[in-house]
């Protein structure tokens, strides 16, 4: 008589912290053992949207020390308290790449801010040109978009947001030693070749709806740091050129191949 084989199935220990844990950027430096009160929109997000409860994990970043895992210690009606357990990652090293993008219509530029954050830009500089349909940017709203994008893609470092600047001032104050790749719809060196030839600190300058006018294009091309590039055989929208150019640079010179 054969005995039935008994198999003991050991349940796997759930990963901690779970990958689904919500993420937040906070303004203050974080440290192990700290108790962090959370209120306002962040408390609403955790309590009402993510429905966290006592003991749940929340990932925190402060844009300085890195990423930390915390547990929900207390939950109130309009606030909660997080208790920080340990650091899980140091602040990431970000490639020294700037996106200098001409202002677009609000939804389009929102997309640029979001995707520049996701793709790994170190800095975003809004630029005003003659054909821009907008000449102002709300920095608080822009920062909110970038923070939410960083939380979504698990960045531990926020891109810096430069002041909105006119094109002539951008060119006049351009820092020495930083290559300025200029996305020229009239053509230039194929972007992949240009990116491969020029190492070191870099930036991508992208124009607005309608592109740069001839006077602007001449001024950019005359700048000693400028390298005119072509982003393929088609004329791209401003937001598309920003995203495509950044993605290509990150693949060739940035942190995608590490």
BAZATOR-881839 format. One line per 8 residues: number of its first residue (from 1); their letters; for each residue x negated, y, z negated of N, C-alpha, C. Coordinates in pm, whole numbers, always signed. Example, Ala and Ser with C-alpha at 12.3 -4.5 7.8 and 13.67 -1.06 7.14 Angstrom:
2
1) as) -1319 -569 -780 -1230 -450 -780 -1320 -330 -780 | -1285 -225 -708 -1367 -106 -714 -1290 +3 -787
This chain:
258
1) xxxxxxxx) -84 -119 +0 +0 +0 +0 -88 +124 +0 | -62 +208 +97 -142 +329 +105 -82 +440 +20 | -169 +504 -51 -122 +617 -132 -113 +742 -44 | -9 +813 -65 +6 +939 +9 -105 +1036 -30 | -166 +1095 +68 -276 +1188 +43 -219 +1320 -8 | -272 +1362 -120 -224 +1488 -178 -326 +1597 -145 | -278 +1702 -85 -363 +1814 -51 -332 +1931 -142 | -435 +1985 -199 -419 +2101 -285 -453 +2224 -203
9) xxxxxxxx) -354 +2307 -180 -374 +2427 -101 -398 +2544 -196 | -517 +2598 -185 -552 +2712 -269 -511 +2840 -198 | -433 +2919 -264 -392 +3046 -204 -511 +3141 -201 | -527 +3206 -88 -638 +3299 -72 -616 +3423 -158 | -724 +3471 -214 -715 +3594 -292 -698 +3712 -197 | -593 +3792 -214 -573 +3904 -123 -692 +3999 -125 | -724 +4050 -8 -836 +4143 +3 -806 +4269 -76 | -907 +4322 -141 -892 +4446 -216 -1004 +4542 -178
17) xxxxxxxx) -971 +4663 -144 -836 +4715 -123 -777 +4666 +8 | -646 +4654 +18 -585 +4608 +143 -605 +4710 +254 | -616 +4663 +378 -637 +4752 +490 -518 +4846 +511 | -404 +4806 +459 -283 +4889 +476 -272 +5000 +371 | -368 +5010 +281 -361 +5113 +177 -358 +5252 +238 | -271 +5340 +189 -268 +5477 +242 -397 +5551 +213 | -425 +5654 +293 -550 +5729 +281 -519 +5877 +264 | -601 +5944 +182 -585 +6087 +159 -720 +6156 +154
25) xxxxxxxx) -728 +6275 +211 -840 +6364 +187 -800 +6460 +75 | -892 +6483 -17 -867 +6574 -129 -975 +6681 -131 | -947 +6791 -201 -1036 +6907 -200 -1151 +6896 -300 | -1134 +6818 -406 -1233 +6816 -513 -1329 +6698 -499 | -1453 +6712 -547 -1548 +6600 -545 -1496 +6484 -630 | -1514 +6362 -581 -1463 +6244 -648 -1575 +6171 -722 | -1535 +6095 -826 -1633 +6017 -901 -1562 +5901 -968 | -1638 +5798 -1001 -1583 +5678 -1063 -1521 +5711 -1198
33) xxxxxxxx) -1402 +5655 -1223 -1333 +5675 -1351 -1248 +5800 -1357 | -1254 +5885 -1257 -1177 +6009 -1259 -1027 +5978 -1247 | -949 +6056 -1320 -804 +6050 -1305 -761 +6174 -1226 | -696 +6148 -1115 -666 +6255 -1020 -515 +6278 -1011 | -466 +6393 -1061 -323 +6424 -1043 -295 +6461 -897 | -183 +6414 -845 -142 +6443 -708 +0 +6496 -710 | +21 +6611 -642 +156 +6665 -635 +180 +6721 -495 | +290 +6792 -477 +319 +6855 -349 +340 +6755 -237
41) xxxxxxxx) +296 +6793 -115 +317 +6712 +3 +248 +6576 -7 | +131 +6573 -70 +62 +6445 -82 +137 +6348 -173 | +195 +6400 -280 +275 +6315 -368 +400 +6266 -297 | +462 +6355 -218 +579 +6315 -140 +543 +6203 -42 | +428 +6220 +24 +384 +6119 +121 +363 +5983 +53 | +292 +5983 -60 +264 +5857 -127 +390 +5796 -188 | +471 +5880 -255 +585 +5827 -328 +707 +5798 -243 | +740 +5890 -151 +863 +5876 -75 +843 +5809 +61
49) xxxxxxxx) +728 +5836 +125 +704 +5777 +257 +638 +5640 +245 | +528 +5632 +171 +456 +5506 +156 +511 +5420 +42 | +590 +5481 -45 +657 +5410 -156 +559 +5331 -243 | +450 +5397 -282 +354 +5330 -369 +412 +5315 -509 | +363 +5218 -580 +404 +5196 -719 +280 +5174 -803 | +297 +5166 -934 +185 +5151 -1025 +101 +5028 -989 | -30 +5049 -980 -122 +4941 -945 -159 +4934 -799 | -86 +5005 -713 -117 +5002 -570 -247 +5077 -541
57) xxxxxxxx) -311 +5039 -432 -436 +5103 -391 -410 +5225 -305 | -490 +5328 -324 -492 +5447 -238 -638 +5481 -209 | -672 +5495 -82 -808 +5530 -44 -822 +5682 -41 | -932 +5731 -95 -953 +5876 -106 -1085 +5915 -42 | -1087 +6034 +19 -1210 +6093 +72 -1215 +6240 +33 | -1335 +6291 +8 -1349 +6431 -31 -1437 +6510 +66 | -1474 +6449 +179 -1557 +6512 +281 -1695 +6548 +227 | -1736 +6482 +120 -1867 +6512 +61 -1938 +6384 +15
65) xxxxxxxx) -1871 +6306 -68 -1935 +6189 -127 -1899 +6059 -58 | -1794 +6058 +25 -1757 +5936 +95 -1616 +5891 +65 | -1597 +5760 +71 -1465 +5699 +55 -1459 +5626 -79 | -1346 +5640 -149 -1327 +5580 -280 -1194 +5505 -283 | -1191 +5394 -358 -1064 +5326 -379 -1012 +5363 -517 | -883 +5393 -521 -818 +5426 -648 -692 +5341 -664 | -644 +5335 -787 -516 +5270 -816 -417 +5374 -866 | -291 +5351 -834 -186 +5437 -887 -169 +5405 -1035
73) xxxxxxxx) -197 +5504 -1120 -188 +5483 -1266 -52 +5524 -1320 | +5 +5631 -1266 +135 +5680 -1312 +213 +5732 -1192 | +345 +5712 -1198 +432 +5762 -1092 +546 +5841 -1155 | +556 +5968 -1117 +666 +6052 -1164 +762 +6082 -1050 | +860 +6168 -1077 +957 +6202 -973 +895 +6286 -862 | +805 +6376 -899 +747 +6466 -800 +594 +6467 -800 | +535 +6380 -881 +390 +6374 -884 +346 +6234 -925 | +218 +6211 -918 +163 +6083 -963 +17 +6103 -1000
81) xxxxxxxx) -41 +6001 -1062 -181 +6006 -1105 -254 +5887 -1047 | -370 +5914 -987 -455 +5809 -933 -578 +5794 -1021 | -621 +5671 -1043 -742 +5643 -1121 -846 +5583 -1026 | -959 +5653 -1011 -1061 +5613 -914 -1145 +5499 -971 | -1157 +5391 -894 -1230 +5273 -939 -1377 +5272 -894 | -1401 +5289 -765 -1537 +5278 -715 -1546 +5338 -575 | -1668 +5368 -534 -1691 +5416 -398 -1708 +5296 -306 | -1641 +5300 -193 -1647 +5191 -98 -1737 +5220 +22
89) xxxxxxxx) -1755 +5348 +56 -1843 +5386 +167 -1900 +5524 +141 | -2024 +5549 +181 -2076 +5686 +175 -2015 +5768 +288 | -2033 +5898 +281 -1986 +5985 +389 -2061 +5949 +517 | -1989 +5934 +626 -2049 +5888 +750 -2141 +5993 +811 | -2240 +5946 +885 -2327 +6033 +963 -2258 +6058 +1096 | -2232 +6183 +1126 -2157 +6218 +1246 -2254 +6270 +1353 | -2242 +6222 +1478 -2326 +6276 +1586 -2311 +6427 +1597 | -2420 +6493 +1632 -2420 +6640 +1637 -2362 +6687 +1770
97) xxxxxxxx) -2230 +6676 +1780 -2161 +6710 +1903 -2045 +6804 +1874 | -2041 +6915 +1948 -1933 +7013 +1934 -1841 +7005 +2055 | -1714 +7028 +2031 -1619 +7048 +2140 -1577 +7193 +2140 | -1611 +7265 +2246 -1573 +7406 +2261 -1461 +7409 +2365 | -1338 +7416 +2318 -1222 +7399 +2405 -1142 +7527 +2414 | -1112 +7569 +2536 -1027 +7687 +2555 -888 +7658 +2499 | -829 +7759 +2437 -696 +7743 +2380 -595 +7709 +2489 | -505 +7615 +2456 -400 +7570 +2547 -265 +7595 +2481
105) xxxxxxxx) -160 +7559 +2547 -28 +7562 +2484 -34 +7477 +2356 | +46 +7516 +2256 +32 +7457 +2123 +32 +7304 +2122 | +129 +7235 +2184 +127 +7088 +2177 +1 +7029 +2240 | -46 +7091 +2348 -165 +7039 +2416 -290 +7058 +2331 | -301 +7174 +2266 -420 +7195 +2183 -412 +7113 +2054 | -291 +7090 +2005 -277 +6998 +1891 -336 +6862 +1926 | -309 +6816 +2048 -362 +6688 +2093 -514 +6691 +2098 | -571 +6801 +2145 -717 +6815 +2149 -776 +6805 +2009
113) xxxxxxxx) -718 +6876 +1913 -766 +6872 +1775 -759 +6730 +1719 | -647 +6663 +1743 -628 +6528 +1691 -730 +6431 +1750 | -745 +6433 +1882 -832 +6335 +1948 -979 +6367 +1927 | -1015 +6495 +1917 -1154 +6530 +1885 -1192 +6473 +1750 | -1100 +6477 +1655 -1125 +6420 +1523 -1142 +6270 +1532 | -1051 +6203 +1601 -1058 +6058 +1613 -1185 +6012 +1685 | -1227 +6088 +1785 -1342 +6048 +1866 -1476 +6074 +1797 | -1477 +6158 +1694 -1600 +6175 +1616 -1670 +6308 +1631
121) xxxxxxxx) -1600 +6412 +1678 -1664 +6543 +1690 -1711 +6593 +1554 | -1826 +6660 +1555 -1876 +6722 +1432 -1813 +6859 +1412 | -1779 +6927 +1522 -1726 +7063 +1513 -1635 +7089 +1633 | -1528 +7162 +1609 -1439 +7207 +1716 -1437 +7359 +1715 | -1465 +7419 +1831 -1466 +7565 +1843 -1358 +7606 +1943 | -1251 +7673 +1897 -1149 +7723 +1990 -1203 +7845 +2065 | -1183 +7847 +2197 -1239 +7952 +2282 -1127 +8024 +2356 | -1139 +8155 +2366 -1043 +8236 +2442 -1107 +8278 +2573
129) xxxxxxxx) -1041 +8246 +2684 -1087 +8286 +2817 -977 +8371 +2883 | -1006 +8421 +3002 -913 +8513 +3068 -783 +8448 +3108 | -785 +8320 +3134 -663 +8252 +3179 -594 +8175 +3067 | -637 +8193 +2946 -571 +8126 +2833 -427 +8176 +2818 | -335 +8084 +2793 -197 +8123 +2767 -177 +8157 +2620 | -275 +8126 +2536 -271 +8159 +2394 -403 +8224 +2357 | -401 +8312 +2258 -525 +8375 +2213 -543 +8368 +2063 | -455 +8292 +1995 -465 +8278 +1851 -443 +8133 +1811
137) xxxxxxxx) -502 +8097 +1698 -484 +7962 +1643 -464 +7975 +1494 | -365 +7906 +1442 -342 +7903 +1297 -440 +7804 +1235 | -542 +7853 +1163 -646 +7761 +1114 -593 +7661 +1011 | -496 +7701 +928 -442 +7609 +829 -369 +7494 +896 | -289 +7527 +997 -218 +7423 +1071 -315 +7333 +1146 | -417 +7394 +1206 -518 +7316 +1278 -589 +7220 +1184 | -624 +7269 +1065 -693 +7182 +969 -602 +7066 +925 | -473 +7093 +907 -381 +6987 +869 -378 +6878 +975
145) xxxxxxxx) -375 +6918 +1101 -375 +6820 +1211 -502 +6736 +1206 | -615 +6800 +1182 -742 +6728 +1180 -752 +6636 +1059 | -703 +6680 +945 -705 +6595 +825 -619 +6471 +847 | -499 +6490 +900 -410 +6376 +924 -472 +6279 +1024 | -539 +6331 +1125 -606 +6244 +1222 -720 +6167 +1157 | -797 +6234 +1070 -907 +6167 +1001 -855 +6058 +908 | -745 +6083 +841 -686 +5981 +754 -641 +5861 +836 | -581 +5888 +951 -529 +5781 +1034 -641 +5691 +1088
153) xxxxxxxx) -755 +5751 +1126 -862 +5672 +1188 -973 +5634 +1090 | -952 +5661 +961 -1046 +5620 +855 -1181 +5690 +865 | -1182 +5816 +909 -1305 +5894 +902 -1331 +5934 +758 | -1458 +5943 +722 -1493 +5992 +588 -1552 +6132 +594 | -1562 +6189 +715 -1615 +6324 +733 -1522 +6402 +824 | -1481 +6519 +781 -1394 +6602 +863 -1477 +6686 +960 | -1429 +6706 +1082 -1496 +6801 +1170 -1481 +6942 +1113 | -1580 +7025 +1131 -1563 +7165 +1093 -1487 +7236 +1204
161) xxxxxxxx) -1414 +7339 +1167 -1335 +7416 +1263 -1392 +7556 +1271 | -1448 +7591 +1387 -1504 +7723 +1405 -1395 +7829 +1421 | -1433 +7953 +1402 -1341 +8062 +1427 -1314 +8073 +1577 | -1191 +8114 +1610 -1157 +8135 +1749 -1245 +8247 +1805 | -1309 +8219 +1920 -1410 +8312 +1972 -1386 +8334 +2121 | -1413 +8456 +2168 -1406 +8484 +2311 -1526 +8422 +2381 | -1507 +8389 +2508 -1611 +8318 +2582 -1742 +8396 +2586 | -1735 +8527 +2610 -1859 +8604 +2619 -1936 +8604 +2488
169) xxxxxxxx) -1863 +8606 +2376 -1930 +8600 +2245 -1989 +8462 +2221 | -1918 +8358 +2262 -1970 +8221 +2248 -2103 +8208 +2319 | -2111 +8259 +2442 -2234 +8250 +2520 -2344 +8336 +2460 | -2308 +8455 +2414 -2407 +8546 +2357 -2471 +8490 +2231 | -2392 +8422 +2148 -2440 +8374 +2018 -2477 +8225 +2020 | -2491 +8168 +2139 -2515 +8023 +2148 -2646 +7986 +2080 | -2645 +7884 +1993 -2767 +7847 +1918 -2872 +7783 +2008 | -2995 +7819 +1985 -3106 +7764 +2063 -3121 +7614 +2035
177) xxxxxxxx) -3148 +7539 +2139 -3173 +7397 +2124 -3051 +7309 +2139 | -2934 +7366 +2163 -2811 +7287 +2180 -2767 +7295 +2326 | -2762 +7181 +2394 -2718 +7176 +2533 -2569 +7207 +2542 | -2533 +7291 +2639 -2393 +7327 +2661 -2347 +7263 +2792 | -2282 +7148 +2782 -2227 +7084 +2900 -2098 +7157 +2940 | -2092 +7199 +3064 -1985 +7283 +3113 -1901 +7202 +3213 | -1777 +7169 +3174 -1689 +7092 +3262 -1637 +7185 +3372 | -1697 +7176 +3490 -1668 +7267 +3599 -1584 +7195 +3704
185) xxxxxxxx) -1460 +7240 +3723 -1373 +7174 +3821 -1424 +7191 +3964 | -1519 +7283 +3985 -1579 +7299 +4118 -1694 +7202 +4142 | -1727 +7123 +4041 -1829 +7021 +4060 -1958 +7050 +3986 | -2037 +6947 +3970 -2165 +6957 +3901 -2229 +6820 +3897 | -2328 +6802 +3811 -2391 +6671 +3794 -2287 +6574 +3738 | -2278 +6453 +3790 -2186 +6355 +3730 -2210 +6347 +3579 | -2102 +6352 +3502 -2114 +6365 +3357 -2200 +6255 +3295 | -2183 +6131 +3339 -2260 +6021 +3280 -2409 +6042 +3299
193) xxxxxxxx) -2448 +6088 +3418 -2590 +6112 +3444 -2642 +6227 +3360 | -2563 +6335 +3350 -2606 +6451 +3272 -2618 +6416 +3124 | -2523 +6342 +3071 -2528 +6305 +2930 -2649 +6216 +2900 | -2683 +6129 +2995 -2795 +6038 +2974 -2929 +6110 +2978 | -2936 +6219 +3054 -3062 +6291 +3072 -3092 +6389 +2959 | -2989 +6437 +2890 -3007 +6541 +2789 -2973 +6486 +2651 | -3072 +6462 +2570 -3052 +6412 +2433 -3053 +6528 +2335 | -3014 +6498 +2213 -3018 +6599 +2108 -2884 +6668 +2089
201) xxxxxxxx) -2881 +6774 +2008 -2756 +6845 +1980 -2690 +6892 +2109 | -2558 +6874 +2117 -2488 +6904 +2242 -2348 +6957 +2214 | -2289 +7014 +2318 -2152 +7061 +2311 -2090 +7046 +2449 | -1958 +7035 +2452 -1883 +7030 +2576 -1790 +7150 +2580 | -1799 +7229 +2687 -1714 +7346 +2707 -1609 +7312 +2812 | -1482 +7324 +2773 -1371 +7289 +2862 -1280 +7410 +2875 | -1233 +7435 +2997 -1152 +7552 +3025 -1004 +7535 +2998 | -925 +7640 +3024 -782 +7641 +2996 -700 +7595 +3116
209) xxxxxxxx) -566 +7604 +3104 -481 +7586 +3220 -524 +7687 +3327 | -549 +7639 +3448 -594 +7729 +3554 -745 +7739 +3563 | -817 +7687 +3466 -962 +7686 +3470 -1026 +7821 +3441 | -1157 +7826 +3453 -1231 +7951 +3437 -1220 +8032 +3566 | -1223 +8164 +3555 -1229 +8244 +3677 -1374 +8252 +3725 | -1395 +8311 +3842 -1528 +8308 +3903 -1631 +8385 +3820 | -1588 +8496 +3760 -1681 +8572 +3677 -1727 +8490 +3557 | -1632 +8421 +3492 -1665 +8336 +3376 -1755 +8220 +3419
217) xxxxxxxx) -1721 +8159 +3532 -1800 +8045 +3578 -1944 +8088 +3606 | -1961 +8205 +3665 -2096 +8254 +3694 -2173 +8282 +3566 | -2105 +8340 +3467 -2171 +8370 +3339 -2214 +8242 +3268 | -2129 +8141 +3273 -2164 +8014 +3208 -2284 +7950 +3278 | -2278 +7943 +3410 -2385 +7878 +3485 -2518 +7951 +3469 | -2512 +8082 +3443 -2636 +8159 +3426 -2698 +8141 +3289 | -2624 +8081 +3197 -2676 +8064 +3061 -2784 +7957 +3061 | -2896 +7979 +2992 -3007 +7882 +2996 -2974 +7747 +2933
225) xxxxxxxx) -2875 +7741 +2846 -2841 +7612 +2783 -2736 +7534 +2860 | -2675 +7597 +2963 -2561 +7535 +3031 -2605 +7432 +3134 | -2530 +7323 +3138 -2546 +7218 +3239 -2408 +7191 +3297 | -2386 +7228 +3424 -2257 +7203 +3487 -2238 +7055 +3515 | -2122 +7002 +3478 -2096 +6859 +3497 -1961 +6840 +3567 | -1946 +6724 +3629 -1822 +6683 +3693 -1765 +6564 +3619 | -1637 +6573 +3584 -1569 +6463 +3515 -1483 +6385 +3614 | -1549 +6324 +3711 -1478 +6241 +3807 -1427 +6319 +3927
233) xxxxxxxx) -1357 +6250 +4017 -1316 +6310 +4144 -1188 +6392 +4138 | -1120 +6393 +4024 -991 +6462 +4013 -1001 +6584 +3923 | -914 +6680 +3944 -906 +6795 +3854 -822 +6756 +3733 | -881 +6764 +3615 -816 +6717 +3493 -754 +6835 +3418 | -647 +6807 +3348 -590 +6905 +3257 -691 +6931 +3145 | -677 +7047 +3079 -771 +7083 +2974 -782 +6979 +2866 | -668 +6928 +2818 -671 +6830 +2711 -731 +6698 +2758 | -703 +6661 +2884 -759 +6537 +2937 -910 +6547 +2952
241) xxxxxxxx) -958 +6662 +3001 -1102 +6681 +3017 -1174 +6675 +2883 | -1115 +6735 +2780 -1176 +6731 +2647 -1189 +6588 +2596 | -1081 +6513 +2610 -1079 +6376 +2558 -1173 +6286 +2639 | -1165 +6297 +2773 -1249 +6212 +2858 -1397 +6245 +2840 | -1429 +6374 +2836 -1569 +6413 +2821 -1626 +6369 +2688 | -1549 +6388 +2581 -1597 +6344 +2449 -1616 +6194 +2443 | -1519 +6120 +2498 -1530 +5975 +2495 -1653 +5925 +2569 | -1681 +5986 +2685 -1798 +5946 +2762 -1927 +5979 +2688
249) xxxxxxxx) -1934 +6098 +2628 -2055 +6134 +2554 -2077 +6041 +2435 | -1969 +6010 +2363 -1982 +5921 +2247 -2028 +5782 +2290 | -1985 +5739 +2409 -2027 +5607 +2456 -2173 +5603 +2497 | -2227 +5716 +2542 -2365 +5720 +2592 -2465 +5772 +2490 | -2425 +5870 +2411 -2520 +5934 +2319 -2474 +5933 +2173 | -2347 +5904 +2152 -2291 +5917 +2016 -2299 +5790 +1936 | -2196 +5766 +1854 -2201 +5654 +1759 -2120 +5533 +1803 | -2081 +5526 +1931 -2002 +5411 +1976 -2088 +5289 +2006
257) xx) -2215 +5311 +2035 -2298 +5198 +2078 -2385 +5145 +1965 | -2375 +5203 +1844 -2461 +5163 +1734 -2422 +5029 +1674
